[in-house]
Amino acid sequence: MSHEQIHQHLSNWTERESTAEAMIPLIGRLYRRNNVVTSVYGRSVINQSVIDIIRAHRYVRQVEDSELSVHDTLPILQAMDAMELGRGHVDIGKLAVKFSAVGGDLNEFLTQEIGTIAGLYASQSEEDAQNDTKDIVLYGFGRIGRLLARILIEKAGGGNNLRLRAIVVRHGGADNDLEKRASLLRRDSVHGPFNGTIRVDAENSALIANGNFIRVIYSAGPDQVDYTQYGIKNAIVIDNTGMWRDEEGLGLHLKSKGVSRVMLTAPGKGDIKNIVYGINNDWITDDDKILSAASCTTNAITPVLKAIYDEYGIEDGHVETVHSYTNDQNLIDNYHKGSRRGRSAPLNMVITETGAAKAVSKALPELKGKLTGNAIRVPTPNVSMAILNLNLKTDVDVESVNEYLRDIALHSELQKQIDYVNSTEVVSTDFVGSRHAGIVDAQATIAAGKRLILYVWYDNEFGYSAQVIRVVSQMAGINYPVFPKRVRG
């Protein structure tokens, strides 16, 4: 290779970096001013680095016949910036690919594709924007609670969103309890450092995270807090403790002043609706005061099962979950009320039960009684896998199933729930931080006749937390139109 060719590679890279840099203020302004969430084939580009933006464009190689360049999406952003857009989710990658195929005038193309939100920014008053904000309280601040906090703080920058107002915990007993909780939010061994700044306001018992003033309230029970004294009203409480899972227990939250609804981050018992966003969130009504977001595994497998059921039919099947260990297990061998879970989590694979297979029918009644399930806890701290061993009603082959699931992941109404990867080299840590409920591993798909085996990765912490926020957003009446509108079929 000549010196000129070597120099050209570096020159091309530098030019792409420069173009991506020009995109950052446009992405930020559309988000913070217009409340427009931009992505590239489902990969968020908000608050991302130059390298992250380029990487998001490179991902398109895996799912389309050609690459997508930042040179293709920058003109899309520039034109959008001048359209005075209202709130919405806009996939600039898909728009760029579609525009490349159809050609013509870019402004006319965008008017046709996203014209329904054009000009809506100017028509929204500051009072309307304030009324759209919903107070959120996190009851509990463990693994899921802290990730929910990260997502809520990140989304607050867009304006008319969910606003994290308080965190409720039992007092840890240490004099520096507040500093310890701030440190756990600031640093995470799995998910890395918090993206921003966190300051402790000890005088007001609060954390100030990226400008968000968040009260830390110490309480002995869910019915013993008067949120109104903190200026919090009509709040949605997200109970991530797992201590109360039935209507009686969770109903205690509703006895506290300032609370309007409750969301449980675990499978609900009794008549509580278990919601898997993308599947049965249309069951949510204004009368529902208590809802459950089901479990991480139920969220991971139900969208994929729904897609397969709709296309091929499912006679029956078995779900085997290979799940990272959790706080419920012991570091070293010790007493545990559950079978086998007393053995050291970092040293053993542990066979245990999972209710996820049966729980699927709570969100997808068509599969009631058709699935069995079991789980193996393994010595990894995060990211799990579900193996779906299914007997279908029609014959299938690997190529057609993978192509169908790829299309579902890219173009259907389940695109935020189902992701798709087609690489022989991916491993569990590659999916840390994924905001999809589950990721289909195309290279692992097995099909023969009516038998189908799918391998579905999922970040059992972050992916689940993203699903919880989607349900809570609907409970709060905060809905974004999604563009482009094309869906499969």
C-alpha positions in Angstrom: 0.0 0.0 0.0 1.4 3.4 -1.0 2.0 6.3 1.4 -0.8 8.2 -0.3 -3.3 5.4 0.3 -2.2 5.1 3.9 -2.6 8.9 4.3 -6.1 8.7 2.6 -7.4 6.3 5.3 -6.4 8.7 8.0 -7.8 11.7 6.1 -11.1 10.0 5.6 -11.3 9.1 9.3 -10.5 12.7 10.3 -13.2 14.0 7.9 -15.8 11.6 9.5 -14.7 12.8 13.0 -15.2 16.4 11.9 -18.7 15.7 10.5 -19.7 13.8 13.6 -18.5 16.8 15.7 -20.8 19.0 13.7 -23.7 16.7 14.4 -23.4 16.9 18.2 -24.8 20.5 18.8 -27.6 19.7 16.4 -28.5 16.5 18.2 -28.3 18.4 21.5 -30.4 21.3 20.4 -33.1 19.1 19.0 -33.3 17.2 22.2 -33.1 20.0 24.8 -35.1 22.6 22.9 -37.5 20.6 20.8 -37.6 17.4 22.8 -36.8 15.4 19.7 -35.0 12.1 20.5 -32.7 11.1 17.6 -31.2 7.7 16.9 -29.5 5.7 14.2 -31.2 2.3 13.6 -32.3 2.3 17.2 -28.9 3.4 18.6 -29.3 6.6 20.6 -27.0 9.4 19.5 -27.9 11.8 22.3 -25.1 12.7 24.7 -22.8 10.5 22.7 -19.1 11.0 21.8 -17.8 11.4 18.3 -16.6 7.8 18.3 -20.0 6.6 19.6 -21.8 8.4 16.8 -19.5 6.9 14.1 -19.9 3.5 15.7 -23.7 3.8 15.6 -23.5 4.4 11.8 -21.1 1.5 11.3 -23.7 -0.8 13.0 -25.9 -0.4 9.9 -23.5 -2.6 8.0 -24.8 -5.6 10.0 -28.4 -5.1 9.1 -28.5 -3.4 5.7 -26.8 -4.1 2.4 -24.7 -1.0 2.5 -23.0 1.3 5.0 -24.4 4.5 6.4 -22.1 7.5 6.6 -22.3 10.5 8.9 -22.2 12.5 5.7 -25.6 11.1 4.9 -27.2 12.0 8.3 -25.7 15.4 8.9 -27.9 17.1 6.2 -31.0 15.3 7.7 -30.2 16.9 11.1 -29.5 20.3 9.6 -32.9 20.3 7.8 -34.7 19.1 10.9 -33.2 21.8 13.0 -34.9 24.4 10.8 -38.3 22.7 11.0 -39.4 23.9 14.5 -40.2 20.3 15.3 -42.4 19.2 18.3 -41.8 16.2 20.4 -40.9 12.9 18.7 -38.5 10.0 18.2 -36.8 10.3 14.9 -34.4 7.7 13.5 -32.1 9.7 11.3 -30.4 6.6 10.1 -33.5 5.1 8.6 -34.5 8.4 7.1 -31.1 8.8 5.5 -31.2 5.3 4.0 -34.8 5.9 2.7 -33.9 9.2 1.2 -30.9 7.7 -0.5 -33.2 5.2 -2.1 -36.0 7.6 -3.2 -33.9 10.7 -3.9 -35.5 14.1 -4.7 -35.6 17.2 -2.6 -34.6 16.7 1.0 -36.9 19.3 2.5 -39.9 17.8 0.6 -38.9 14.3 1.7 -38.7 15.3 5.4 -42.0 17.2 5.2 -43.6 14.0 3.9 -41.9 11.8 6.6 -42.0 13.9 9.7 -44.3 16.8 8.7 -46.9 16.0 11.3 -44.6 17.4 14.1 -43.2 20.3 12.0 -43.9 23.7 13.5 -45.2 22.2 16.8 -42.4 23.6 18.9 -43.5 27.2 18.4 -47.1 26.3 19.3 -46.2 24.8 22.7 -46.2 27.3 25.6 -43.9 27.1 28.6 -47.0 26.4 30.8 -47.9 23.4 28.6 -44.4 22.1 28.9 -44.4 22.4 32.7 -47.8 20.6 32.9 -46.4 17.7 30.8 -43.7 17.0 33.5 -44.5 14.1 35.9 -43.1 13.7 39.3 -41.3 10.4 40.0 -40.3 8.8 43.3 -37.9 5.9 43.5 -38.8 3.7 46.5 -35.6 1.8 47.0 -32.1 2.4 45.6 -30.6 -0.9 44.8 -29.3 -2.2 41.4 -32.5 -1.4 39.5 -33.2 1.8 41.4 -29.9 3.3 40.6 -30.1 2.5 36.9 -33.6 3.9 36.8 -32.2 7.1 38.4 -29.5 7.2 35.7 -32.1 6.9 32.9 -34.5 9.5 34.5 -31.7 12.0 35.0 -30.5 11.5 31.5 -34.0 12.0 30.1 -34.7 15.1 32.2 -32.5 17.2 29.8 -35.1 16.9 27.1 -37.6 19.0 29.0 -41.2 17.5 29.0 -40.4 14.2 30.6 -40.5 12.3 33.8 -38.8 14.2 36.6 -37.0 12.3 39.4 -38.0 14.2 42.5 -37.1 11.9 45.4 -35.5 8.6 46.5 -36.9 6.9 49.5 -34.6 4.5 51.6 -34.2 3.1 55.0 -31.4 4.8 56.9 -28.2 2.9 56.5 -27.0 3.7 60.0 -23.8 5.4 58.9 -23.1 9.1 59.5 -22.1 9.5 55.9 -25.1 7.6 54.5 -25.9 10.2 51.9 -22.3 10.3 50.6 -22.3 6.5 50.4 -25.5 6.5 48.3 -24.2 9.2 46.1 -21.0 7.2 45.5 -23.0 4.1 44.5 -24.8 6.2 41.9 -21.5 7.8 40.8 -19.6 4.6 40.3 -20.8 1.2 39.1 -18.6 -1.9 38.7 -20.7 -3.2 35.8 -22.1 -0.1 34.1 -19.2 2.3 34.6 -19.2 5.9 35.9 -22.3 8.1 36.0 -22.4 10.3 32.8 -22.3 13.7 34.5 -21.8 15.2 37.9 -23.3 14.4 41.3 -23.1 16.7 44.3 -24.3 16.0 47.9 -26.4 18.7 49.5 -26.3 17.4 53.1 -28.2 20.4 54.5 -31.3 19.6 52.4 -30.7 15.8 52.4 -30.5 15.8 48.6 -28.4 14.8 45.6 -27.9 17.2 42.7 -27.2 15.2 39.6 -26.7 17.0 36.3 -28.7 19.9 37.8 -31.6 17.7 39.0 -32.4 18.3 42.7 -33.4 14.9 44.2 -34.5 14.6 47.8 -33.3 11.6 49.7 -36.0 10.7 52.2 -35.6 8.2 55.0 -38.7 6.2 55.9 -39.7 3.1 57.7 -42.6 2.2 55.4 -44.3 3.1 52.2 -47.3 4.7 53.9 -45.3 7.0 56.2 -44.1 9.8 53.8 -45.8 13.1 53.2 -44.4 13.9 49.7 -46.4 17.1 49.5 -44.1 18.8 52.1 -41.3 18.4 49.5 -43.5 20.0 46.7 -44.1 16.6 45.2 -47.7 15.9 44.0 -49.5 13.2 41.9 -46.3 11.3 41.8 -45.7 7.8 40.4 -43.8 5.8 42.9 -41.5 3.1 41.4 -41.1 0.5 44.1 -37.9 -1.4 43.3 -37.4 -3.0 46.7 -39.3 -6.2 45.9 -40.6 -6.3 49.4 -44.3 -5.8 48.5 -45.7 -7.5 45.4 -49.4 -7.8 46.1 -52.1 -5.1 46.0 -52.4 -4.9 49.7 -48.7 -4.2 50.3 -48.2 -1.9 47.3 -51.4 -0.1 48.1 -49.6 1.3 51.2 -47.9 3.7 48.9 -51.2 5.2 47.9 -51.8 6.2 51.6 -48.9 8.6 51.5 -49.8 12.2 50.5 -48.7 13.2 47.0 -48.8 9.7 45.4 -51.2 8.9 42.5 -49.9 5.6 41.1 -47.4 2.8 41.9 -45.1 0.8 39.6 -43.5 -2.5 40.8 -40.2 -3.6 39.3 -40.9 -7.3 39.9 -43.7 -9.7 38.9 -46.9 -8.7 40.6 -49.1 -11.2 42.4 -52.9 -11.6 42.4 -54.8 -9.4 40.0 -52.1 -6.8 39.4 -51.5 -6.4 35.7 -48.0 -7.5 34.6 -47.0 -5.2 31.7 -44.4 -6.0 29.1 -44.0 -2.8 27.1 -44.5 -3.4 23.4 -46.8 -6.4 24.1 -49.7 -5.6 26.4 -49.1 -1.9 27.4 -52.4 -1.2 25.7 -54.0 -2.8 28.7 -53.1 0.2 30.9 -56.0 2.4 31.8 -56.3 5.6 33.8 -58.0 3.5 36.5 -55.0 1.4 37.1 -53.3 2.6 40.3 -50.9 -0.3 40.7 -49.0 -2.0 37.9 -46.1 -4.4 37.6 -43.4 -4.4 34.9 -43.0 -8.2 35.2 -39.5 -9.6 35.4 -36.3 -9.0 33.3 -36.6 -12.5 31.8 -40.3 -12.1 30.9 -39.5 -8.8 29.2 -36.7 -10.4 27.3 -38.5 -13.4 25.9 -42.1 -12.3 25.5 -41.5 -9.9 22.5 -39.5 -12.6 20.6 -42.2 -15.2 21.5 -44.9 -12.8 20.2 -43.1 -12.3 16.9 -42.6 -16.1 16.4 -46.2 -16.9 17.4 -47.6 -14.3 15.0 -45.6 -15.6 12.0 -45.3 -19.4 12.6 -47.5 -20.4 15.5 -46.2 -22.1 18.7 -47.4 -25.6 19.8 -45.3 -25.7 22.9 -41.8 -25.1 24.2 -39.2 -24.8 26.9 -37.3 -21.7 28.1 -34.0 -22.2 29.7 -32.5 -19.1 31.3 -28.8 -18.7 31.8 -28.9 -15.9 34.3 -26.2 -13.8 36.0 -26.1 -14.1 39.8 -28.0 -11.5 41.8 -27.9 -9.9 45.3 -30.2 -12.6 46.5 -27.4 -15.2 46.4 -24.5 -15.6 48.7 -20.8 -14.6 48.0 -19.7 -17.7 49.9 -21.6 -20.8 51.1 -24.2 -19.8 53.7 -27.7 -20.5 54.7 -30.4 -19.5 52.2 -34.1 -20.4 52.4 -34.1 -21.2 48.6 -32.8 -24.6 47.3 -29.2 -24.4 46.1 -29.0 -20.6 46.3 -27.0 -20.8 49.5 -24.0 -22.0 47.6 -21.4 -19.4 46.5 -22.6 -17.4 43.5 -19.2 -16.5 42.1 -18.0 -20.1 42.3 -20.9 -22.2 41.0 -23.5 -22.7 38.4 -26.7 -23.0 40.3 -29.9 -24.7 39.0 -32.9 -22.8 40.2 -36.5 -22.0 39.4 -37.9 -19.3 37.2 -41.5 -18.2 36.8 -40.7 -16.4 33.6 -42.1 -19.0 31.2 -45.5 -19.2 33.0 -45.4 -15.4 33.5 -45.4 -14.9 29.7 -49.0 -15.9 29.6 -49.9 -12.9 31.8 -48.8 -10.6 29.0 -49.5 -13.0 26.1 -52.5 -15.2 27.0 -52.2 -17.1 23.7 -49.2 -19.0 25.2 -50.9 -20.0 28.4 -49.9 -23.6 29.4 -47.6 -24.0 26.4 -44.2 -23.2 28.0 -42.1 -24.7 30.7 -39.0 -23.1 32.2 -36.0 -23.4 34.4 -32.9 -21.3 35.2 -29.2 -21.7 35.8 -27.5 -18.9 37.8 -23.9 -18.5 36.5 -20.8 -16.6 37.9 -21.2 -13.4 35.9 -22.5 -10.1 37.4 -24.8 -9.0 34.5 -26.2 -10.0 31.1 -28.2 -13.1 30.8 -29.4 -15.4 28.0 -32.7 -17.2 27.4 -32.7 -20.3 25.2 -36.1 -20.7 23.5 -36.7 -24.3 22.5 -39.9 -24.2 20.5 -42.2 -26.6 18.6 -43.9 -24.6 15.8 -47.0 -25.1 13.8 -45.1 -24.7 10.5 -41.8 -25.7 9.0 -39.0 -23.2 9.3 -35.4 -22.8 8.2 -32.6 -20.7 9.8 -32.3 -18.1 6.9 -36.0 -17.2 6.8 -36.4 -17.0 10.6 -33.3 -14.8 10.9 -34.4 -12.6 8.1 -37.9 -12.3 9.7 -36.5 -11.4 13.1 -34.0 -8.9 11.6 -36.9 -7.2 9.9 -38.9 -7.2 13.2 -36.0 -5.7 15.0 -35.5 -2.9 12.5 -38.9 -2.0 11.2 -41.7 -3.3 13.4 -43.5 -1.8 16.4 -41.2 -4.1 18.5 -38.0 -2.4 17.4 -37.3 -1.0 20.9 -37.9 -4.4 22.5 -36.1 -6.7 20.1 -32.5 -6.2 18.9 -30.6 -8.4 16.4 -27.0 -9.3 16.2 -25.3 -11.3 13.4 -21.7 -11.9 14.6 -19.8 -15.1 15.4 -17.7 -13.2 18.0 -20.1 -11.6 20.4 -20.1 -12.6 24.1 -22.2 -11.5 27.1 -20.2 -8.3 28.0 -20.9 -6.9 24.6 -24.5 -6.4 25.7 -23.8 -4.5 28.9 -25.9 -1.3 28.7 -28.3 -2.5 26.0 -31.6 -0.8 26.2 -33.5 -3.5 24.3 -35.5 -6.0 26.2 -33.7 -8.9 24.3 -31.2 -9.4 21.5 -31.6 -12.3 19.1 -28.2 -13.9 18.3 -28.7 -14.9 14.7 -25.5 -17.0 14.5 -26.9 -19.3 17.2 -30.3 -19.9 15.6 -31.1 -23.6 15.0 -34.1 -24.8 12.9 -35.2 -28.1 11.6 -38.7 -28.9 10.4 -41.0 -27.5 13.0 -38.3 -27.3 15.7 -36.8 -23.9 16.4 -34.2 -22.9 19.0 -33.4 -19.2 19.5 -30.7 -17.7 21.7 -31.7 -14.3 23.2 -29.3 -12.1 25.1 -30.5 -9.5 27.6 -29.0 -7.0 30.0 -31.1 -8.1 32.9 -30.4 -4.8 34.7 -30.3 -2.0 32.1 -32.5 -3.5 29.4 -35.2 -4.2 32.0 -34.8 -0.7 33.5 -35.4 0.8 30.1 -38.6 -1.2 29.8 -39.8 0.0 33.2 -39.3 3.6 32.1 -41.3 3.0 29.0 -44.2 1.7 31.0 -44.0 4.6 33.5 -43.9 7.1 30.6 -47.2 5.7 29.3 -48.7 5.8 32.8 -47.7 9.5 32.9 -49.3 10.2 29.6 -45.9 11.1 28.0 -46.0 9.6 24.5 -43.7 10.3 21.6 -44.7 9.7 17.9 -42.0 7.6 16.2 -40.6 8.3 12.8 -40.2 7.0 10.1 -43.6 5.4 10.3 -42.9 2.3 8.2 -43.6 -0.9 10.0 -43.4 -4.5 8.7 -46.2 -5.5 6.5 
